[in-house]
Amino acid sequence: MASELQFNNNNSDKCDPRYQITPAKTDVETALVAFDPFKERKCEHPTTDGETLTHLLKASLGTGILAMPIAFSYAGLVGGILATILTAIVCTHCAYVLVKCAHTMYHRTKKTAMSFAEVAEVALENGPQWGRKLAPFIRSCITYGLFITYFGTCSVYTVIIATNFEQVIEHYTGTDINLRVMIALLLIPLILLSWIPNLKYLAPVSMVANVFMCAGLGITFYYLVTDMPPLTERPMYVSVLSWPSFFAIVIFAMEAIGVVMPLENQMKTPQNFIGLCGVLNQGMAGVTLIYILLGFLGYVRYGDAAQGSITLNLPVEEIPAQAVKILIALAVYCTFGLQFYVCLDIAWVGIKDKFQKRPTLVNYTMRTILVTASVLLAVAVPTIGPFIGLIGAFCFSILGLLIPILIEIVTYWDQGFGKFNWIIWKNVIVCFFGVVALVFGSKSSIEDILKLYF
């Protein structure tokens, strides 16, 4: 099959049909009718559309949403709304492109499921001649980039959980608690959470996390609308020169490219993940609305005094504000399992062929070791947040925005890029967003590191 595809691609290069005006969607529609990857997929514990939507909401509603008010200070009230919608469209589109190209590759290769790294590798291998040598390199970059980013993110989550509990306990007991001890105490609960075997059984945990996060945000909204100043006290727009900082914050808060393919691979009806009313669009529409509400109200209430996490603006001595900290800590704890699933999936794919005698024992041992390593990293470096932010700025901008458009270009190279090559122009805009996120996200993280140590 691979040689046949290569032969077809070589012939296509000679005919140079890439400039023909052909809608990219025809690739799937003209694939072999006899093979349906969605019917052929064998998944032991498939997730429903609702369960997938729950996971997607939890993956996108992370602690980054608490930085939305300060993000609005870089764009203004109206500017912030428009820029949030634009950012959501770009991030959602890149996830959509990744899954759509994966479905195309299922038909071309007669596979029923692929990881993010596999989609990129297969697309390059079956694409234009110039991209085939890059296939193994791109696969390795995606695999290691995702693992390092999500592993580090889970360590940061451990610090966030411990910090919130530490603040509440110290407030009511009046005794100082060592943060490293609080982090270490989370080891057993996090190991137990990581032992949940698959996304099917993890769905209720994500639902609980969504409930905790919504409750915490609900109390936060109460504080925001209390004694709210008039809208005229805040600028509707600010200089576009500060907008890149807005995009850097929101892209990293909203980006969840690492969980997209794991979620799609576990779906009972993967074809429902994309589409106008698909799971992806439903989830991101809801996420975008919540991001806009919190950013808008938070900026109206506190203006330029809004801090990096809006919860820091809440009165510490009041019980509802303390409840927000506890609820968000519990939400982050429940989210840990979903974020860590990306690391577990990558690690298991790498070692499962070497341990076929007792796979279940090895799998749970691997889970325990990885969680322990994540907690030990947090204990050793409780101030790891800015460093992971720098890694995330680098990896998410490349993996979440730039790699998907590369995959789209090579996937549909022989079919053309639409009328007036609109796909190319669209990808130029996405590439601009990726570069902005990379530069300004890295700049912000480096500044945080310098403030921490100098």
HELIX and SHEET records of a PDB file:
HELIX    1   1 ALA A    2  CYS A   15  1                                  14    
HELIX    2   2 PRO A   17  TYR A   19  5                                   3    
HELIX    3   3 THR A   26  GLU A   29  1                                   4    
HELIX    4   4 PRO A   37  GLU A   40  1                                   4    
HELIX    5   5 ASP A   49  SER A   60  1                                  12    
HELIX    6   6 THR A   63  ALA A   67  5                                   5    
HELIX    7   7 MET A   68  PHE A   72  1                                   5    
HELIX    8   8 LEU A   77  THR A  109  1                                  33    
HELIX    9   9 PHE A  116  GLU A  125  1                                  10    
HELIX   10  10 GLN A  129  ARG A  132  1                                   4    
HELIX   11  11 ALA A  135  THR A  173  1                                  39    
HELIX   12  12 LEU A  179  LEU A  185  1                                   7    
HELIX   13  13 LEU A  187  SER A  194  1                                   8    
HELIX   14  14 LEU A  199  VAL A  225  1                                  27    
HELIX   15  15 LEU A  231  GLU A  233  5                                   3    
HELIX   16  16 VAL A  240  SER A  242  5                                   3    
HELIX   17  17 TRP A  243  MET A  254  1                                  12    
HELIX   18  18 ILE A  257  ASN A  265  1                                   9    
HELIX   19  19 PRO A  270  ASN A  272  5                                   3    
HELIX   20  20 VAL A  279  TYR A  302  1                                  24    
HELIX   21  21 GLY A  303  ALA A  305  5                                   3    
HELIX   22  22 ILE A  310  ASN A  313  5                                   4    
HELIX   23  23 ILE A  319  ILE A  351  1                                  33    
HELIX   24  24 LYS A  352  LYS A  354  5                                   3    
HELIX   25  25 PRO A  359  ALA A  380  1                                  22    
HELIX   26  26 GLY A  385  SER A  397  1                                  13    
HELIX   27  27 ILE A  398  LEU A  402  3                                   5    
HELIX   28  28 ILE A  403  THR A  411  1                                   9    
HELIX   29  29 LYS A  419  ASN A  421  5                                   3    
HELIX   30  30 TRP A  422  TYR A  453  1                                  32    
END                                                                             
